[in-house]
Amino acid sequence: MGDLKTLTVENLCKECDCDKPVEWVCLECNIPVHDFCIAAHINRQPSLTHSVIPNFDALTQGRVLGTKTVTKPRVDKIIVCGPGIEPIGLVGEFDSIFNIETYGAGHGHLNIQIVGPKGAFEAKMAPHSERKTTIMCSYEAKDVGEYTITVTWSGLEVPGSPFKVVLTDHIDSSL
C-alpha cells in the first residue's frame, strides 16, 4: 500500500478517460478512480480487497467525506439449499425449487446455469418477499436423466456447485 503523497500526485482516473476531478483512491492498487468507476475497477481485479479512500485533493476541497471499503465477494458465505438440488428424484414428483442465501457474501453477481438431458434451459429466480438476501429459484425437470446446476457468485462457483440431480421414472427398491 502506498502513502497519500504517492497516491494523490496524479488526478486522472485510471478507469475512464473523462477530465472530471477524481474523488477516490484505491490503496490496494495505488490508483485514482471516480465515484462512478469504483465498480468497474473492482470487477477488473475481483481477487483483491480494495480499500478506497478519498483523494487528498478532493478531501481538502470538500468534494468528498468519509471512506469506502470494498471487499472481494465472499463466495464461501453463499448457501444453496432445497429439494431442487437433491441428488435423486422421481419424474413427475420432483420438487425443483431451491434457495440461494447470499447474506454476508458482499456485492456480487449471481448466475445459475442448468443443463438437463435435452440441453440448457432457464432457471426462474425471484427475491424472497421477506428475506432480501435470499433468492428463490426453480426449473422445470420433466425428463429422465441427469441435471447439472452450476451456481456462481461474481464468476466463482459457490460451495457444493455444480449440483448433480438424477431423475428416474421409477423407484429403485434396492437403495
N, C-alpha and C positions, 0 to 999 in steps of 0.2 A: 504494500500500500504506500502511496506517495503522501507528501505533506501538502498543505493548502497552497503554498507558494508554487510548487511544481504543478499542481492541478489547475490553477487558475490563470496561467500565463496566456493560454490561447482561449478565445471565446467563441470559437466556431464549433457548431455541433458536428460530431463525427457520424451521425446517423442520417442527416439530411443536408441539403445544400442551400437552405434559406439563410438570410442575413439577419434574422431576429436575434436579440440578445439571448444568451444561454443562461438558464436558471439553475441547472443542476450539474453535479459532477459525480461520476461513478468512481468511488475509491478503489474498487477491485481492479478496474480496467484502466484507471487513470485517464479518463476522457470526459469532456464536457458533453452534455446532452440537453435537449429541450424537454419540457414537461411532456409534450405530446410525442416524444421519441423514446421515452423510457421503455415502453413495452417492446418496441422493435429491437432496442438494444439488448434487453434481457432475452428475447427469443433467439437472437443471433448466437448467444452463448449461454444456453439454459443450464449447463452443468456447474456454473459458478454461482456463488452467493453474492449478489450485487448490493452494495451499500451506497445509496445515492444521497448526497448531501447538497445543500445549497451552494451554488457557485459563489465564491468570495465577493466578486464584483456585484452580483445580483443581491447578495445579502446586505452589503453596505449601502446599496442604492434603494433598499426597501422593497425589492420586487418579490422576494420570497421569504417565508417564515417557516421554521420547522425543518424536519428531515424526513426522508422516506427510506425505509429499509425494505428492500425487495429480496425475497429469498427464492431459491430454486424450488420447483414443485416437489412436494413430499409424496411420491408415489407409494411409499410404504404405509401411508395413512389411509389409502383407499381400501374400502371393504366392499366386496361383491358377495351378495348372498341371496338366497331364494330358491324356489323349486326349479326355475328355468336353467340352472347350471348344475342340477343333479346329474350324475354320470349315466344313469339308466332310466328309461321311461317307456311308457306304452303309448303308441299312436292312438289318438282319439281321447285319451285320458290325461295326457301330459300337460302340466301347467307350465307354460313357458315364461312366466313372469319372474323377474329378479330385480333387486335394488342395488344401486351403487351409492355408497355413503362416501362423501368427499370431505367431511369435516376434518380440519387440520391439514389438508393437503396443499394449502396455498392456492394462488392463482394458477389456473391451468385450463387445458382444453381436453374435454372428454371425447373419445372416439370409440365406437363399437363397430366391429366387423363380424358378421355372421356368415358362415359358409355352410350350406347343407348339402344333401345328396344331389341336388339339382343346381348347385352353384350358389353364388352370393345373393343375399336379399336383405331387405331393410329391417332395421330394428326400430321399434317405436319407443320414443323417450318422452318423458314428461316430468316436470319438477313435482315433488311431493307437496301436497297442499299445506301441510303443517311444518314439515322439516325442510327448510330451504337448502340444506346441503345434501339432500337425498334425491337421487334421480330414479324414477320408476321406469323399468324397461320391459319390453315384451317382443316376441317374434312369433311367427306362425310356423309351427312344426307339424306338418301334415304327412310327411313321408317317412318311411322306414329308412334308417341309415344313420350316419354319423354327422353331427353338427359341431362345428368348431366356433366358439365365441371368443374373440380377442378383444380385450378391453385395454385401452391405453389412456394415460393422463399426460398431456404435453409430449406425446410421442414415445413415452416409456410404458412398457407393459406393467400392469398392476399385479400385486401378488396373486398367484393362482392362475393367471392368464397364460396361455389360452385354456379355456374350459372346454372339455370334450363331453358331449352328450350323445349317447347312442339310444335311438328309439327303435323298438321292435313292435311287431304286430301280435306277439304272444308272450306270455309269462313263462320263463324257464323255471320249472319246479325244482331243478337240481341246485339252484342258487340258494 
